[in-house]
Amino acid sequence: MEKIYLDHAATSPVHPEVLEVTFHVMKEHYGNASSIHGFGREARKLLDEARSVFAKSIGAKPIEIVMTSGGTESDNTAIIETALSRAHFGKHLITTAVEHHAVLEPMEYLESMGFEVTYLPVDETGLVHLEDLIAAVRPDTSLVSVMYGNNEVGTIMNIQEIGAFLAETETYFHTDAVQAYGLEDIDVKQDAIDLLSVSAHKINGPKGIGFLYINEEIHLPSFMRGGEQETKRRAGTENIPAIVGFQRAVEITEQERSKRRETYDGFRNQLIEGLKQAEIDFEINGNETHYLKHILNIWIKGVSSEQLLMNLDLLGIGISAGSACTAGNMEPSHVLSAMFGKNSPRVKESVRVSFGLGTTTEMIDEAVKQLSVVVKRLKHS
């Protein structure tokens, strides 16, 4: 049987055009963008062009885009550097209980340094309520970090409302947009976002490259030390081949956004209907009104997600039980625990299916067929 990859929220295959342009730049434009000779100027021109594309994609200015190694570095920089540089303002931070570990662990690190962190609860759809945030903000709150869309259940947060509220305060607003970027229309100015994290490998770009948007009115110390690249905001020679590959991935995504949203929603509905027809006892985890189109998290009642994943893997089908950064350990999902409680059966009986480049209706049909067989076998074993 042909292998079926349905874990695009973990990482996505590189688009052929991205592969082609990345290799071309690696071969033909090897100059250092900080060098003043012609080779360096060629690289600098490519860097500047890519930065403009990234900025336009979120309604920002090119000067507000800082190249990073990906979402984790972007999150760490936004959170840790904001907290440390604004410690004189206040040492209180706010985030949610369902953030990616690239946000939660920096918060825990800051707690060990004497900062106070409030972890906002979510409802059973994974949504943070604005009134909870409003009640939590204090005069000494220096930063609020709320993800744009959840990587496990796909729930889209009320970013516009949060941004509008925080715009009237002295508190900075950061959002991890790694899963949402490319599929959702993001405008950092309209949404009053001060800091935003993005990674290329979620949108068919190369791994190891991303960017952090920093509002031009915010001046953060460089998280990386050792050079004056990125206007002294991120030391280290820029990875021009990966950056240009990332640029091409963004351009393709911008062109195909509407089509992709419609296609992924179609896959989602097809999978749901297929499970219903197969009489599988399941429920959807997440918000069914405001959700990322490429992510579907389902509770398959009475079936261990670990056993289900292993059986499907033996058949060449790749899905997950949550974030790729924790799935290797098969620890209970902190997202589902926050939504339903640690003792809920959903925590250990839910799986995530995610769609992307290369997914077909035939793959969905075959995945549903095999999943149904495995579920029924596990239930009767």
C-alpha positions, 0 to 999 in steps of 0.5 A: 500500500502507498504510504499516506502522510497526514501529519502536515501540522508537524511538518510539511513536504518541501514544495518542488519549486522551493527545492529548485530555487533553494538549490539554485541560490545555494549554488549560484549566490554563495556570498555573505550578505554582510560582505561589501563586494559584489558577491555579498551585494547579490546575497543582500539583494536577495535577502532584502527582496525576501524580507519585503515579501514576508513583511507584505504577507502580514501587513508589516514593514520590511524593517520589522522582519527579523530572520530566525531559525524558525518558530522556536527561536522566534517565540523564545526571542519574543518572550524572553527578551521582552520580559528581561528588557521590560523587567523595570516595567513589570515582571508579570506575564500572561499566556494560555494553558494550551500554547506550544512548548516553545512558548510554555518553556520560556515562560517556565524559565522566566518563572525560575528567574523570579517572573510571575506567569498567569496561565489562562484557562480555555473552554472545552473548544480550546478558546480563551475568553476575553473576559479572563484575559481582561481580568488577568492584566495588571499594571505590571503585565509586560507581555501577553502571548496567545497563539493564533491557532492551536497546533493540536486541535486547530482552534483559532483564538480571538486575536483581533479582540485581544489585540484591540484590548491590549492596544489600550494598555502598556502591555506588549502582545505576542502571538505564535502564528506558526500554524496559522500563517499561510492559511489565515489572513493576518494583518499585524497592524489591524490586529494590533499585534506587537510580535509575531512568530512564523516558521517556514517548514509548516508551509512547504518551505525549508526547515531551520528558517523563520522570522519574527515580526517586531513592531518598529516601535519596540526595541528588543536586545538581540537574543543571539550574540556575535555579530551585527546582522539583522540591524543588530537584532539577530547575530549570525550569517543569514541563510540566504538559500533557505530564506529565498526558499521560504520566500517562494513558499510564501509566494505560492501560499499567497496565490493558493490560500483560498483554494487550499482552505477550501480543499482542506475543509473538503478533506476534513468533511470527507474524513468526518463523513467517512468515520460516520459511515463506518460507524466509528464512535468519535467526537471532534476536539476543538472549536467547530466554528473558528478552526484551522482548515488543515487540522482535525483532532478526533476522540475515538472512544475506547481506543488508545491513541498510542496503540492506534498510531502504532498500528496505522504506522505499520500500515504506512499511515502517518498521523499523530496524537498531538504536537510533534515536539512531544509526540515522541514521548507519547505524554498526555496532551497538555492541550486536551488536559486543559480543555477537558481535564487530566482525567478525561479519556479524551486525553489518551484516546485522541488523534490529530489528522492534518492535511497539506501538499500531496494529500488527495481524496483517495488518501483520505478514503484509504486512511478512513478504511484502514483506521476503521479496520484498526479501531474495530480490531483494537476494540475487540482485542 
